[in-house]
């Protein structure tokens, strides 16, 4: 099976089944903080029966265990080598959803949450589809083939821009004049209108690696603004200033290559 879908209760059982008690307890405390030990035991029994019905569990030495062919789907959530996570706002800009690609020993798994975060979907994923899936998730809209920097903003200017755009839909004439004067590029107005429509809120692409203690370490963080005719990519340079580019397949591949999740 290339994809499994687990309820929160089934995922907690799966963590416990694989000896990943810390992860199981963490999930339990997040979703069921008031659950007592006797109630937890009963919940795990129900989850085991549910997995038995899916033919995903079996009885071993008088205990129910997750079948071996599904254990890699669980362990990848705990011990990936690297992760690339994409997050986007919904159309009302009031909530976020995300997908994560986990990489380990040449294998790739896609992890996403369904049905108001109540179901975890985990899939083995082909490398060649990762870039296109990320672009699709981020509502990619561009015909640009090159990924050169269009313009730059200092960190202070960028924070000021987001503040102006957070209450500027439609964008005011004063803000147009202010920021076109600073950006001084033919695409400035299109960019300003796109970020104004989103009230300064941005989607994101995050890449992480993990140390020997399985603690996450940031590799890179990109911001993404889906626009009406372009999709914009914003990333920091070595001086922490912001580079604004048009998002395309090349820029996503650059992120993946810089994260060393793909071979060059």
N, C-alpha and C positions, 0 to 999 in steps of 0.2 A: 504494500500500500504506500502511495506517495504522499498522502495527506491524512492526518488524523485531526479530529475535532473533539475537544474535551471541555466539559463544564468545569467550573471552578472546583467543585467537589471532586470530580474525577482527576483533575490535575493535582490537587493536594494528595489524593490517594497515590497517584503515580510517583510523586516526589518521595512519599514515605516508603513506597514499594522499593524504590531504588536507593534507599538509605540517605536521601537528601533531606534530612529532617529540618535543617535550618531553613531551607527554601519552603518546605511545606508549612512550617510554623509561621514564617513571614507572610505567606499567602493567607493563611487562616486568620492571622491578626489583622490583615488589611480588610478582609471581607466579612469575617465573623468574629469580631473582637470580644464579644460577650459569651462565646460558646464555651461551655464547661467540658471537662474531660469526658464525661459520660456521653454528652451530646456529640462530641467530636468522634468518639468511637462509633456511635450509631451512624453518623454521617459517612464515615469511611466504609462502613458495612454496606450502606446503600450505594455508594460510589462503586464498590467492588462488584456488586450485583449488576449495576448498569454496564460496567466494562465487560463482565461475563456475557451479558446479552449481546454486546457488540463483538464478541469473540476476541477481545483484546486482553483478557486476563485468564489465568489458569490457577488451579490449586497445586501448591508445592509444599509438601511437609505440613499439611493441614492449615496452610495459610494461602490467601489469595495474593498472587503476584502479577504484575504487568508482564505480558508475553515479551520474550527477548527481542522479537523483530520490531518492537515499538520503543525499546529503551533509548535508542539513539535520539529519538525525537524529544525525549525528556532531558537527557544529559546535555544537549546542545543549549538548552535554556540556562544551564548552570555553568558550563565550562567551554564556551566558545573561545576561539583565539582572537577573533575580531568581530565587530558588529557595525553595520551601517543602518542607521535608523532614519526614516523619513517621517516627518510630522506635518500635517496640514490642518488648516481651519476649515470648518464647514461653511456652507454658503452664507449663513447668518453671522459668521465670525464669532460665534458664542461658544463653540466647543471644538476640540481637536480630536483627530484620529491619527493613528500611526501604523506603520509596518516596519518590521526589522528583518534584516538579512544577517544571519549568523554564519560565520565561516570557521571551519575546523578540518584540518588534515585533508584539504581538497574538496570537502563536502560543503554544500550550501543549503541552509534551511531558511524558509520564509516563515515568520511568525506574525500573526495578526489577530486582533480581537474583534469578535463579531457580537451582534445582538446586545448592544449597550454594555460591552466588555464582559459579558457573562460566559462567552465561549471562546476558547483559545484554539485557533487553527494553526497547525504546524505542518509545513510541506517541505519535502526534498525538492530542490530547485536547480534547474540547469543554469550554468554560468552565463550562457549566451543570452538569457532572457532577463538578467538582473537589471541592466541599464535601461532597457525599454520599459520594464515594470516600474522602475523608479520615475521615469519621465511621465508615464501614464498616471501614476499616483499623484504626481505633483501638477497635474493638469497642464502639461507642457504644451505651449502654443508659440511656435517660432519657426521661421524658415531659415534662420541664421545658420551658416555652416562653420563660421569661425568663432573663436572664443577669446578674442583679444579684449583687454580692458577698455571700456568706453569712457569712463571718467572715474575720478576718485573723490572721496570725502574723508576728512579727518574724523576721528571718533567723536569729537565734540560736535562737529557739523552734522554727523549722522544722527546723533541723539536729538539734536535740535530739529532736524527734518522729521523724524518720527513723531516728535511732540507736536509739530505744526500739522502734520497729516492726520493725527489721531482725532482731530475735531474739525476736519476740513473736507467734507464730502457734500456737495461738489467743492472742488478746490477754489479758493478765493483768488481774485485777480491780484491781490497784494502778495499772496504766497507764490503765485506764478512768477511775478516779476522778481521777487526776492530770490527764489531758487534757480530760475533760469539764468539770472545774473551770476550766480555762484557756479553753476554747473557748466554753462556755456557750451552746450552741445546740441546738435540738431534733434537728438532723441530726448532731450530734457523734458519737454512738455508731455510726451507720451509716458515717460517714466513717472512723472509727478502725478498725472491723472490716474495711473494704475495704482500707485501706492496710496493715493487719496481715497480711491474707491474702497480699499481694504482698511482704511482708517489707521494706517501705519502698521498693521499686523502682518507678520511674515510667516511663511512656512519655513521648514528647516531640514537640513541634511546633516546628520551627526555621524562621525566615524570614531570608534573606540577600539582600543586594544586592552588586553588584560595582563596584569603582572602575575608572578608566581603564586601570589595569594588570592588570585582571581578578583583583584580590585580593578575597576575600570580606569583607564587613562585616556584622556582626550587626544585624538590624532588631529582632527580638523572639524570645523563647524562652518557650514554654508547656510546662508539665508536665501529663500526663494520667494519671488513675488509673481504669481501667475497674472498676466495682463491680458488686455483685450486683443492685441496683435503680437505681443512679444511676451516671453517669460524671462524674468530678470534673476540673475544670480549675484549674490553679494558675499564677498569673502574678504577676510583680513589679510594684509600683507605682513611682512616681518616687523614693521614699525607700528602695527595694529591699526593702521588706517584702512578704510574700506574701499575695495575695488568693486565696481559695478560692471557686470558683463551681461550679454544676452545668453540665457541658458540654452544649451544644446547638448547633443549626445557626447561631444568631445569633452565638455566641462564635467559631465557626470563620470565619464571614463577616467578623467584626470583625478577626481576624488578617489575612485576605486583603486587606481594605480598608486596614488600617493599613500593610500592606506595599506598597500601591499596585500590586498585581498585577491588580486589577480596577478598572474605572472606577466611580466613586461614582454 
